[in-house]
Amino acid sequence: MNKRSLLISGFIALTFIITNSCTEATKEKKETAFTDKQLGQMLVIGFKGSSIHAESPIVQDIKQRNIGGMILYNYDHLGDSIGRNIESPDQLLKLNSALVGYSMNPPIIAIGQDGSKESPLYNLYPDWKRIFSNPILPDSLEIVEIARKFAQEFMVLGLNTNLHPRLDLNIKTTNASSPGLISSDPQKVVSTSKIILDEYDTEKLLSVPKYFPGYTPDYDQADSVNDITAIWSDDFLIPYKELFQSRTIRAIQTSHSLNGNIDPEWPGTFSSHTINELLRDSLGFGGVVFSDDLQKPIISTHYNLETVIERSINAGVDILVFGNNFEYDEDIAKKAIATMQKLLDEGKIKPEMIEAALARVDKLKQDVIAELCTCLN
């Protein structure tokens, strides 16, 4: 074979290798690609209004993007007003029935009835006792009674998810303390949380204990900074350890606080040391991880949307919550999904992280949410 023939043969072989490699790469990309409607299942979105119709922005998010769920509020931070989504029991049931009716997959319909001043059902039942507003908790029987009332009312109102109870320890550092905190004693937090969870479990609702691994007791949702490093200890983990060992906890919500004991660089929601390593690997939690609201000032004043999504997903968050309450963007679901696709294309998020998150979310919905939504549909 002469020199020219060798060159031609080499060129043909090289072309075959390159073409084959490109074909394999394209095939691999197609196999690991996610549709917008798949990624939508990782979003829980807040919206304005006490009623919806076919052209409402939240309905477009449901129909076009298949978002995983919605979070409802009574208090509107931007408008400093009440009645954002919740006006009356009949209205709320009608709203939730419509949300289910428009959804392709059983949607999470969540509120944070956690004993804080913004707990939305206090607006509907102002005479019901606020057990976490007092410095001394009532006895166990009274806690059972109040927890049972609210849990049963969830069913009546068409709600299926409560972001509650709070497992942070109420370590007194100042006179201020956030309502909703149970105690500084980890064992008291455990015993009270079990009572609350028992009542919600009886109604087959989803409870989401929070905020892992903790906020300071004086944290306010409007704060732009929170650092729990100085007061945090392993005692903050005791409620999680004991609840994980004694019952099925299907979901946990994160804290945005900076905790230098675990990760001196990133807040909890963005920290792989906190979620992947501590919560999942060390404590053995295999359920769904909800972020705290990613539009709270503690996040929005420091990070852009791309950083928020990249850090959250890589840290191990399964459901990204955008409450649309501290800032309002009716296109946030569309922007979040586009950002997720961009990060996947650039290799900044691994497909395996998305696959694992979607599998956990799907299991959660089949185990808990689907049956509750069937009752409404």
C-alpha positions in Angstrom: 0.0 0.0 0.0 1.5 3.3 -1.1 1.7 6.4 1.1 -1.4 8.1 -0.4 -3.5 5.0 0.2 -2.3 4.9 3.8 -3.3 8.5 4.3 -6.8 7.9 2.9 -7.3 4.8 5.0 -6.2 6.7 8.1 -8.5 9.6 7.3 -11.5 7.3 6.8 -10.8 5.5 10.1 -10.4 8.8 12.0 -13.7 10.1 10.5 -15.5 6.9 11.6 -14.1 7.2 15.1 -15.2 10.9 15.4 -18.6 10.2 13.9 -19.2 7.2 16.1 -18.1 9.2 19.2 -20.5 12.1 18.3 -23.3 9.6 17.7 -22.7 8.0 21.1 -22.5 11.4 22.8 -25.8 12.5 21.2 -27.4 9.2 22.2 -26.2 9.6 25.8 -27.5 13.2 25.9 -30.9 12.1 24.6 -31.1 9.3 27.2 -30.4 11.7 30.1 -32.4 14.6 28.8 -35.4 15.8 30.9 -38.5 17.4 29.6 -39.7 20.7 31.1 -42.7 18.8 32.5 -40.5 16.4 34.3 -38.4 19.1 35.9 -41.6 20.9 36.8 -42.3 18.2 39.4 -39.4 19.6 41.4 -41.1 23.0 41.9 -43.6 24.2 44.5 -44.9 27.7 43.5 -46.8 30.4 45.4 -49.3 32.6 43.6 -51.7 35.5 44.2 -55.5 35.1 44.4 -58.2 33.3 46.2 -59.7 31.8 43.0 -58.3 30.6 39.7 -59.5 30.1 36.1 -58.1 28.5 33.0 -56.0 31.5 32.1 -54.5 32.2 35.6 -50.7 32.2 35.6 -50.6 29.3 38.2 -52.9 27.3 36.0 -50.5 27.8 33.1 -47.7 26.6 35.3 -49.7 23.5 36.1 -50.8 22.7 32.5 -47.6 23.8 30.6 -44.9 22.9 33.1 -46.5 20.3 35.3 -45.3 21.9 38.5 -45.1 19.6 41.6 -47.3 21.7 43.8 -48.4 25.0 45.3 -47.9 26.8 48.6 -50.7 28.9 50.0 -50.6 31.9 52.3 -52.9 34.1 54.2 -50.5 37.0 54.8 -49.0 38.8 51.7 -45.6 40.2 52.6 -45.3 42.5 49.6 -48.8 44.0 50.1 -48.7 43.8 53.9 -52.2 42.4 53.7 -54.2 39.3 54.6 -56.4 37.1 52.4 -53.8 36.4 49.8 -55.1 32.9 49.1 -57.3 32.2 52.0 -60.6 33.9 52.8 -63.1 31.3 54.0 -63.4 27.5 54.4 -65.7 27.2 51.4 -63.5 29.4 49.2 -60.4 27.5 50.2 -61.9 24.1 49.4 -63.1 25.4 46.0 -59.6 26.7 45.3 -57.9 23.5 46.2 -60.4 21.4 44.3 -59.6 23.6 41.2 -55.9 23.2 41.6 -56.3 19.4 41.7 -58.7 19.4 38.8 -56.2 21.3 36.5 -53.2 19.1 37.5 -51.9 16.1 35.5 -50.1 14.7 38.6 -51.4 14.8 42.2 -50.2 18.2 43.4 -48.7 19.1 46.8 -51.0 21.7 48.3 -49.0 23.1 51.2 -49.3 25.6 54.0 -47.2 26.4 57.0 -49.6 26.0 59.9 -46.7 25.9 62.4 -47.8 28.1 65.3 -46.1 31.2 64.0 -48.0 34.5 63.7 -48.4 33.9 60.0 -50.0 30.5 60.3 -52.8 30.9 57.7 -55.6 28.9 59.3 -55.7 31.3 62.3 -57.4 33.7 60.0 -60.3 31.2 59.5 -60.5 30.1 63.1 -59.4 33.0 65.3 -60.8 31.5 68.4 -58.7 28.4 68.3 -55.9 28.3 70.8 -52.4 29.2 69.6 -50.4 26.8 71.7 -47.0 27.9 70.6 -47.6 31.6 71.3 -47.2 31.2 75.1 -43.9 30.7 76.9 -45.2 27.6 78.6 -46.8 24.7 76.5 -50.1 23.3 77.6 -50.4 19.7 78.8 -50.3 16.8 76.3 -54.0 16.3 76.1 -54.6 19.9 75.1 -51.8 19.7 72.4 -53.6 16.5 71.1 -56.9 18.4 70.9 -55.5 21.4 69.0 -53.4 19.3 66.7 -56.4 17.0 66.0 -58.6 20.0 65.2 -56.2 21.4 62.6 -55.4 18.0 61.1 -59.1 17.2 60.6 -59.7 20.7 59.2 -56.9 20.1 56.6 -59.1 17.3 55.1 -62.2 19.5 55.1 -60.3 22.3 53.3 -58.6 20.1 50.7 -55.0 20.7 52.0 -52.6 17.8 51.9 -49.3 19.1 53.2 -48.3 21.0 56.4 -44.8 22.4 56.8 -44.7 21.6 60.5 -43.6 20.9 63.2 -40.5 23.1 63.9 -37.7 21.0 65.3 -35.3 23.9 66.0 -34.3 24.3 69.6 -35.5 27.4 71.4 -32.1 28.4 72.8 -32.6 31.8 74.4 -30.0 34.3 73.3 -32.2 37.4 73.3 -35.6 38.3 74.5 -37.0 37.7 71.0 -38.2 34.3 70.0 -40.1 33.0 67.0 -43.5 31.6 67.7 -43.7 28.0 66.6 -40.6 26.9 68.5 -41.5 24.1 70.9 -38.7 24.1 73.5 -35.0 24.3 74.3 -35.1 20.8 75.5 -34.6 18.3 72.6 -36.7 15.6 74.4 -39.6 18.0 74.8 -39.4 18.8 71.1 -39.5 15.1 70.3 -42.4 14.3 72.6 -44.5 17.3 71.4 -43.7 16.7 67.7 -44.8 13.0 68.0 -48.2 14.2 69.3 -48.6 16.6 66.4 -47.3 14.1 63.8 -49.6 11.3 65.2 -52.7 13.5 64.5 -51.6 14.4 61.0 -50.7 10.8 60.3 -54.1 9.7 61.4 -55.6 11.8 58.7 -53.0 10.5 56.2 -51.6 14.0 55.6 -48.0 14.9 54.7 -46.1 16.5 57.5 -42.8 18.2 56.8 -40.7 18.8 59.9 -38.4 21.8 59.7 -36.0 23.6 59.5 -32.9 21.4 59.2 -30.4 21.9 60.7 -31.9 25.0 62.4 -32.5 28.8 62.6 -31.7 31.0 65.5 -34.7 31.5 67.8 -34.9 35.2 66.9 -35.0 34.6 63.2 -37.7 36.5 61.3 -38.7 35.6 57.8 -37.9 39.1 56.5 -34.3 38.9 57.8 -31.6 39.0 55.2 -29.0 37.3 57.4 -29.1 34.5 59.9 -26.1 32.7 61.4 -26.6 29.9 63.9 -23.0 28.9 64.3 -22.5 30.3 67.9 -25.4 28.5 69.5 -25.7 25.4 67.4 -24.7 22.0 68.8 -25.4 18.3 68.1 -28.4 18.7 70.4 -30.2 20.3 67.4 -29.9 16.9 65.7 -31.6 14.9 68.5 -35.2 15.5 67.4 -34.3 14.4 63.8 -32.4 11.3 65.0 -35.2 10.2 67.3 -38.0 10.8 64.9 -36.2 9.0 62.1 -35.7 6.0 64.4 -39.3 5.9 65.7 -41.5 6.6 62.7 -41.7 7.2 59.0 -40.7 10.8 58.2 -41.3 11.3 54.5 -40.1 14.8 54.0 -37.9 17.5 55.7 -37.6 21.2 55.0 -34.2 23.0 55.1 -33.0 26.1 56.8 -31.2 28.9 55.0 -29.1 29.8 58.1 -25.3 29.7 57.9 -23.9 27.1 60.2 -20.1 27.2 60.4 -20.1 24.0 62.5 -21.1 22.1 59.4 -20.3 24.4 56.4 -18.6 27.8 56.9 -19.2 28.8 53.2 -22.8 28.0 52.3 -26.2 28.3 54.0 -27.9 25.0 54.8 -30.1 24.8 51.7 -27.0 25.2 49.5 -24.7 22.9 51.5 -23.9 19.4 50.4 -22.1 18.9 53.7 -25.5 19.6 55.4 -27.9 17.7 53.2 -26.1 15.0 51.3 -23.6 14.2 54.0 -25.2 15.0 57.4 -28.9 14.5 56.7 -28.8 11.7 54.2 -25.5 9.8 54.8 -25.0 10.3 58.6 -28.7 10.4 59.8 -29.9 8.0 57.1 -32.8 10.1 55.8 -34.1 8.8 52.5 -37.1 11.0 52.0 -37.9 14.2 50.1 -36.0 17.4 51.0 -38.0 20.6 50.5 -36.1 23.9 50.4 -37.3 26.8 52.5 -38.7 29.6 50.4 -35.9 30.5 47.9 -37.2 34.0 47.5 -36.8 35.0 51.2 -34.5 38.0 51.6 -31.9 35.8 53.3 -31.4 34.2 49.8 -32.6 36.7 47.3 -30.4 39.6 48.5 -27.2 37.5 48.2 -27.6 35.0 45.3 -29.0 35.0 41.7 -31.4 32.4 40.4 -28.7 30.3 38.7 -26.7 30.0 41.9 -29.8 29.3 43.9 -30.8 26.3 41.7 -27.3 24.9 41.1 -26.4 25.0 44.8 -29.8 23.6 46.0 -30.0 20.7 43.7 -26.3 19.7 44.1 -26.7 19.9 47.8 -29.5 17.4 47.7 -32.7 19.4 47.6 -35.6 17.6 45.8 -38.3 20.3 45.8 -37.5 23.9 45.2 -40.0 26.2 46.9 -40.6 29.7 45.4 -43.3 31.2 47.5 -43.8 34.4 45.4 -44.5 36.2 48.6 -41.4 38.2 49.5 -40.9 39.0 45.8 -43.4 38.3 43.0 -42.6 36.8 39.6 -45.4 35.0 37.8 -42.8 33.6 35.4 -40.6 32.1 38.2 -41.5 28.5 37.3 -40.7 29.0 33.6 -37.4 30.7 34.6 -36.5 28.0 37.1 -37.0 25.2 34.6 -35.0 27.1 31.9 -32.2 27.5 34.4 -32.3 23.8 35.3 -32.1 22.9 31.6 -29.1 25.3 31.1 -27.3 23.9 34.1 -27.8 20.3 32.9 -26.6 21.3 29.4 -23.5 22.9 30.9 -22.8 19.9 33.1 -23.2 21.9 36.3 -25.9 19.6 37.5 -25.6 15.9 37.0 -28.5 14.0 35.5 -28.2 11.5 38.4 -29.2 14.2 40.9 -32.3 15.0 38.9 -33.2 11.3 38.5 -32.9 10.6 42.2 -34.9 13.7 43.1 -37.7 12.9 40.7 -37.8 9.3 42.0 -38.2 10.5 45.6 -40.9 13.0 44.7 -42.8 10.4 42.7 -42.7 7.9 45.6 -43.9 10.6 48.0 -46.8 11.4 45.8 -47.8 7.8 45.3 -47.5 7.0 49.0 -49.4 10.1 50.4 -50.6 12.8 48.0 -52.4 10.7 45.3 -55.0 9.4 47.6 -55.7 12.8 49.1 -56.1 14.4 45.7 -58.5 11.6 44.6 -60.9 12.7 47.3 -61.1 16.2 45.8 -61.1 15.3 42.1 
